[in-house]
Amino acid sequence: MELMKRTATCGALRSGDSGRTVILNGWVHRRRDHGGISFINLRDRYGITQAVVGQDAPAELKALVADLRNEYCVALEGLVRRRPDDMVNPAMPTGEIEVLVTRLVILNRCDVLPFQIGDESSAGEDLRLKYRYLDLRSAGMQNRIRLRAEVSFAVREWMTAQGFYEIETPTFIKSTPEGARDYLVPSRLYPGKFYALPQSPQLYKQLLMAAGFDKYFQIARCYRDEDARGDRQPEFTQIDIEMSFVDREDVLAMTEGLMAHVFKKTLGVELPAKFRRLTWEEAQERYGSDKPDLRFDLPLQDFGPFAEAGGFQAFKDALSQGEAARQAAAQRGVKAAGGAVKALVVPAALMPAPYSRKQIEELEAHAKIYRAKGLAWMKVAPAGSPGPVLEGGVSKFFADQGAAIVSALGAAPGDLILLAADSRRGVANTALGAVRSKLGRDLNLSGGPSRFEFVWIVDFPMFEFNEEENRWEAAHHMFTWPQEKYHASLESDPGSVKGDLYDLVLNGFELASGSIRIHDPELQKRIFNIAGFDNAEAERRFGFLTEAFKYGAPPHGGIAPGLDRLVMIMAGETSIKEVIAFPKNSFAVSPMDDSPGTVDARQLNDLHLAITD
């Protein structure tokens, strides 16, 4: 086989190259025959070029062309010429030219394809992942992997310019509790002992701060043994960042600068210099989520005062039961939020037609996924209607408050009012927040995937109470600095403590999470104790970190944007599988290489392991 090395790519040639003899390498994207003339669309990752084999071509060349099928890998040589004016294809970057073929070599043939390769594959997920190397040839996957490479380069470019060192941390580490199950690696040399794959480089980047590297970053591989979903995989990549001698404002400003550079460099999109901020409580109360999509508003509003004065008993019960639970928790020294009735106004102007009973039932079914007992509703009567201000649903229980409700909620004629109640305030907020998100999708309120709305969520609770185990535990992780004003009341009132935590949310996805870290070993011990780790257990699990804090560790903090999620959102996708070259499926399996797989008995014996039913 003759290897003809390319002198140009399939996306490079323009009208100025007319008269030039070139060699192209690539895959046959399409072949068409018209009256003795053959057209070959040749594709590589740079683009597509049309090649032509004319009527007067040698018989041997015509025979080779007749043998071509889609995805044959070929090399061809020919003369670049301008297309006739009526044959120019403005949709192709190379659409002004074609290559008149004088020589063709088939480098490799292609069997019958499991699916056709085009801009996007229409095959099912498992088929796409089984033949991922073919799926990756599609224009969509090629563009998304290119975008990922460009984003990674832009991150390194900006971070390096800001004085950060890129430092690698270990892949084999000690197993430490970080919220998810570890992937464990058995040690052959030390029977019964295991390494763990890192869920994040958290402890090591803190140690790097103790070591004096005040600006660290790493595009780090992380591993968590948890159920996969659209924006999560068993193995994923994050942009890991840590800084010394900083406070929250420094970390947030640095991250805003990084995002501005990445979006400008890769998409040409200008971001605001400062991102919007919401406290965790504001986000929960207003949007029912700590990762709200702010491309549309539709806020949740408090309906409690109207529920107490109205006649709908289910609402009254939710509030009274919530108050009883709040008082019972207070007697145990635990703060609880009590019950709530929340309202969501859907403006008539956003709905193509008034919502039917069936559509409202679909929203109710969605709310129940999030533990709501139901979803009540009523509508604002059309303007000039002679009847009550409110109609349908539960409106009869609030007939005497109609005008006040409409005024307080800012509703207008024809608007739909959705109501969720629960004795647990968080359930009411979360369920109605989920309905809000569904409405955003159903009514196309987001303005499309090319619109980007960032928001910082700050002032998270430091601890949450585990009812099953009757103990406090860290809401995020145990290395977060509690805000100064809570230091005196850490042990006496853990439920009120706010951590110096911050999340960056983009278009309804948690894009990054970070915090100012604890650098004081005594404060770290207090946090361990509140979270149920006594001194001996804390020493066993984290002794190497707390030992480092004894030797002049500086104040430090950091953040870790998810690279997969970032590229996914930038590409307008909803699954990180679309921006990872070789992802796992929804069951954490790779259909392509059939992993995870079995290993032979000898390997197990070497590792001192046995498989049991």
NORUR-V57500 format. One record per residue. RES is the residue in three letters. SS is DSSP state (@ for helix, = for strand, . for the rest). BURIAL is + if it has 9 or more other ideal C-beta (glycine too) atoms within 8 Angstrom, else -. Layout:
RES/SS/BURIAL
RES/SS/BURIAL
This chain:
MET/./-
GLU/./-
LEU/./-
MET/./+
LYS/./-
ARG/./+
THR/./-
ALA/./+
THR/./+
CYS/./+
GLY/./+
ALA/./+
LEU/./+
ARG/./+
SER/@/-
GLY/@/-
ASP/@/+
SER/./+
GLY/./-
ARG/./-
THR/=/-
VAL/=/+
ILE/=/+
LEU/=/+
ASN/=/+
GLY/=/+
TRP/=/+
VAL/=/+
HIS/=/+
ARG/=/-
ARG/=/+
ARG/=/-
ASP/=/-
HIS/=/-
GLY/./-
GLY/./-
ILE/=/+
SER/=/+
PHE/=/+
ILE/=/+
ASN/=/+
LEU/=/+
ARG/=/+
ASP/=/+
ARG/./-
TYR/./-
GLY/=/+
ILE/=/+
THR/=/+
GLN/=/+
ALA/=/+
VAL/=/+
VAL/=/+
GLY/./-
GLN/./-
ASP/./-
ALA/./+
PRO/./-
ALA/@/-
GLU/@/-
LEU/@/+
LYS/@/+
ALA/@/-
LEU/@/+
VAL/@/+
ALA/@/-
ASP/./-
LEU/./+
ARG/./+
ASN/./+
GLU/./+
TYR/./+
CYS/=/+
VAL/=/+
ALA/=/+
LEU/=/+
GLU/=/+
GLY/=/+
LEU/=/+
VAL/=/+
ARG/=/+
ARG/=/-
ARG/./+
PRO/./-
ASP/@/-
ASP/@/-
MET/@/-
VAL/./+
ASN/./-
PRO/./-
ALA/./-
MET/./+
PRO/./-
THR/./+
GLY/./+
GLU/./-
ILE/=/+
GLU/=/+
VAL/=/+
LEU/=/+
VAL/=/+
THR/=/-
ARG/=/+
LEU/=/+
VAL/=/+
ILE/=/+
LEU/=/+
ASN/=/-
ARG/./-
CYS/./+
ASP/./-
VAL/./-
LEU/./+
PRO/./-
PHE/./+
GLN/./-
ILE/./+
GLY/./-
ASP/./-
GLU/./-
SER/./+
SER/./-
ALA/./-
GLY/./-
GLU/@/-
ASP/@/-
LEU/@/+
ARG/@/+
LEU/@/+
LYS/@/+
TYR/./+
ARG/@/+
TYR/@/-
LEU/@/+
ASP/@/+
LEU/./+
ARG/./+
SER/./+
ALA/@/-
GLY/@/+
MET/@/+
GLN/@/+
ASN/@/+
ARG/@/+
ILE/@/+
ARG/@/+
LEU/@/+
ARG/@/+
ALA/@/-
GLU/@/+
VAL/@/+
SER/@/+
PHE/@/-
ALA/@/+
VAL/@/+
ARG/@/+
GLU/@/+
TRP/@/+
MET/@/+
THR/@/+
ALA/@/-
GLN/./+
GLY/./-
PHE/./+
TYR/=/-
GLU/=/+
ILE/./+
GLU/./-
THR/./+
PRO/./-
THR/./-
PHE/=/-
ILE/=/+
LYS/./-
SER/./-
THR/./+
PRO/./-
GLU/./+
GLY/./-
ALA/./-
ARG/=/-
ASP/./+
TYR/./+
LEU/=/+
VAL/=/+
PRO/=/+
SER/./+
ARG/./-
LEU/./-
TYR/./-
PRO/./-
GLY/./-
LYS/./-
PHE/=/-
TYR/=/+
ALA/=/+
LEU/=/+
PRO/./+
GLN/./+
SER/./+
PRO/./+
GLN/@/+
LEU/@/+
TYR/@/+
LYS/@/+
GLN/@/+
LEU/@/+
LEU/@/+
MET/@/+
ALA/@/+
ALA/./-
GLY/./-
PHE/./+
ASP/./+
LYS/=/+
TYR/=/+
PHE/=/+
GLN/=/+
ILE/=/+
ALA/=/+
ARG/=/-
CYS/=/+
TYR/=/+
ARG/./+
ASP/=/-
GLU/./-
ASP/./-
ALA/./+
ARG/=/-
GLY/./-
ASP/./+
ARG/=/+
GLN/./+
PRO/./+
GLU/=/-
PHE/=/+
THR/=/+
GLN/=/+
ILE/=/+
ASP/=/+
ILE/=/+
GLU/=/+
MET/=/+
SER/=/+
PHE/./-
VAL/./+
ASP/./-
ARG/@/+
GLU/@/-
ASP/@/+
VAL/@/+
LEU/@/+
ALA/@/-
MET/@/+
THR/@/+
GLU/@/+
GLY/@/+
LEU/@/+
MET/@/+
ALA/@/+
HIS/@/+
VAL/@/+
PHE/@/+
LYS/@/+
LYS/@/-
THR/@/+
LEU/@/-
GLY/./-
VAL/./-
GLU/./-
LEU/./+
PRO/./-
ALA/./-
LYS/./-
PHE/./+
ARG/=/-
ARG/=/-
LEU/=/+
THR/=/+
TRP/@/+
GLU/@/-
GLU/@/-
ALA/@/+
GLN/@/+
GLU/@/-
ARG/@/+
TYR/@/+
GLY/./+
SER/./+
ASP/./+
LYS/./+
PRO/./+
ASP/./+
LEU/./+
ARG/./+
PHE/./+
ASP/./-
LEU/./+
PRO/./-
LEU/=/+
GLN/=/+
ASP/=/+
PHE/./+
GLY/@/+
PRO/@/-
PHE/@/+
ALA/@/+
GLU/@/-
ALA/@/-
GLY/./+
GLY/./-
PHE/./+
GLN/@/-
ALA/@/+
PHE/@/+
LYS/@/+
ASP/@/+
ALA/@/+
LEU/@/+
SER/@/+
GLN/@/+
GLY/@/+
GLU/@/+
ALA/@/-
ALA/@/+
ARG/@/+
GLN/@/-
ALA/@/-
ALA/@/+
ALA/@/+
GLN/@/-
ARG/./-
GLY/./-
VAL/./-
LYS/./-
ALA/./-
ALA/./+
GLY/./+
GLY/./+
ALA/=/+
VAL/=/+
LYS/=/+
ALA/=/+
LEU/=/+
VAL/=/+
VAL/=/+
PRO/./-
ALA/@/+
ALA/@/-
LEU/@/-
MET/./+
PRO/./-
ALA/./-
PRO/./-
TYR/./+
SER/./-
ARG/@/-
LYS/@/-
GLN/@/-
ILE/@/+
GLU/@/-
GLU/@/-
LEU/@/+
GLU/@/+
ALA/@/-
HIS/@/+
ALA/@/+
LYS/@/+
ILE/@/-
TYR/./+
ARG/./-
ALA/./+
LYS/./-
GLY/./-
LEU/./+
ALA/=/+
TRP/=/+
MET/=/+
LYS/=/+
VAL/=/+
ALA/./+
PRO/./-
ALA/./-
GLY/./-
SER/./-
PRO/./-
GLY/./-
PRO/./-
VAL/./-
LEU/=/+
GLU/=/+
GLY/./-
GLY/./-
VAL/./+
SER/@/+
LYS/@/-
PHE/@/-
PHE/@/+
ALA/@/+
ASP/@/-
GLN/@/+
GLY/@/+
ALA/@/-
ALA/@/-
ILE/@/+
VAL/@/+
SER/@/-
ALA/@/-
LEU/@/+
GLY/./-
ALA/./+
ALA/./+
PRO/./+
GLY/./+
ASP/./+
LEU/=/+
ILE/=/+
LEU/=/+
LEU/=/+
ALA/=/+
ALA/=/+
ASP/=/+
SER/./+
ARG/./+
ARG/@/+
GLY/@/-
VAL/@/+
ALA/@/+
ASN/@/+
THR/@/+
ALA/@/+
LEU/@/+
GLY/@/+
ALA/@/+
VAL/@/+
ARG/@/+
SER/@/+
LYS/@/+
LEU/@/+
GLY/@/+
ARG/@/-
ASP/@/-
LEU/./-
ASN/./-
LEU/./+
SER/./+
GLY/./-
GLY/./-
PRO/./+
SER/./-
ARG/./+
PHE/./+
GLU/./+
PHE/=/+
VAL/=/+
TRP/=/+
ILE/=/+
VAL/=/+
ASP/./-
PHE/./+
PRO/=/+
MET/./+
PHE/=/+
GLU/=/-
PHE/=/+
ASN/=/+
GLU/./-
GLU/./-
GLU/./-
ASN/./-
ARG/=/-
TRP/=/+
GLU/=/+
ALA/=/+
ALA/./+
HIS/./+
HIS/./+
MET/./+
PHE/./+
THR/=/+
TRP/./+
PRO/=/+
GLN/./+
GLU/@/-
LYS/@/-
TYR/@/+
HIS/@/-
ALA/@/-
SER/@/+
LEU/./+
GLU/./-
SER/./-
ASP/./+
PRO/@/+
GLY/@/+
SER/@/-
VAL/./+
LYS/=/+
GLY/=/+
ASP/./+
LEU/=/+
TYR/=/+
ASP/=/+
LEU/=/+
VAL/=/+
LEU/=/+
ASN/./+
GLY/./+
PHE/=/+
GLU/=/+
LEU/=/+
ALA/=/+
SER/=/+
GLY/=/+
SER/=/+
ILE/=/+
ARG/=/+
ILE/./+
HIS/./+
ASP/./-
PRO/@/-
GLU/@/-
LEU/@/+
GLN/@/+
LYS/@/+
ARG/@/+
ILE/@/+
PHE/@/+
ASN/@/+
ILE/@/+
ALA/./+
GLY/./-
PHE/./+
ASP/./-
ASN/@/-
ALA/@/-
GLU/@/+
ALA/@/+
GLU/@/+
ARG/@/-
ARG/@/+
PHE/@/+
GLY/@/+
PHE/@/+
LEU/@/+
THR/@/+
GLU/@/-
ALA/@/+
PHE/@/+
LYS/./-
TYR/./-
GLY/./-
ALA/./+
PRO/./+
PRO/./+
HIS/=/+
GLY/=/+
GLY/=/+
ILE/=/+
ALA/=/+
PRO/=/+
GLY/=/+
LEU/@/+
ASP/@/+
ARG/@/+
LEU/@/+
VAL/@/+
MET/@/+
ILE/@/+
MET/@/+
ALA/./+
GLY/./-
GLU/./+
THR/./-
SER/./-
ILE/@/+
LYS/@/+
GLU/@/+
VAL/@/+
ILE/./+
ALA/./-
PHE/./-
PRO/./+
LYS/./+
ASN/./+
SER/./-
PHE/./-
ALA/./+
VAL/./+
SER/=/+
PRO/./-
MET/./+
ASP/./-
ASP/./-
SER/=/-
PRO/./-
GLY/./-
THR/./-
VAL/./-
ASP/./-
ALA/@/-
ARG/@/-
GLN/@/-
LEU/@/+
ASN/@/-
ASP/@/-
LEU/./+
HIS/./-
LEU/./-
ALA/./-
ILE/./-
THR/./-
ASP/./-
